[in-house]
Each structure stands twice: as structure tokens, then as C-alpha cells.
Amino acid sequence: MTNTKDDSLLDRSERLTATGVGAIRIAAGVFFLIPGLYKLVNPADFVAMMQYMPGILQENASFVIGLVTIAEIVGGLLLIVGWNIR
């Protein structure tokens, strides 16, 4: 990134802000994607943790596990690719 006389501080700030927001968005996507993939590969650990949850969650454990896993994987991927970001 080179500075020119026409390159104002505001222009540089806007570029750096966009870069920083993109990096945070990708990091947040990875933050959701990795646990979702772990739940997909090894659901036994998540099932063991659910034994300490309230009864309504235990009764619907398979639905909750599927919903959480799909939400983490899909949500993480959507964050990474930047779908519907303003």
C-alpha cells in the first residue's frame, strides 16, 4: 500500500476498516465452522454434554443435535463467504 498525495487519511481508513471487518467476519465464521464439523464427526461428546441439559432438550436430543450442527456449519460457511453482508 503506497501513499500518494491524493490518498487521504479517510480513504486509507475506509480501506483498512473494510479489511478489518472482513478479517473479523472470516474469523467468526471459522469460530462457528470448526465446532460444527467436530459435532458432525464426533457427536458422542455433544450427546454426553446434553445429559446435563433440561428435560425438553434431552427428549428431543437428535433434533437439537442436528439443528445445532447444521446451524453452526451453514452459518459459519455463510459468514466466511460473506453472504448477505451489508
Secondary structure, DSSP 8 states (H G I E B T S, - for coil): ----TT--HHHHHHHHHHHHHHHHHHHHHHHHHHHHHHHHH-HHHHHHHHTTS-HHHHHTHHHHHHHHHHHHHHHHHHHHHTTT--
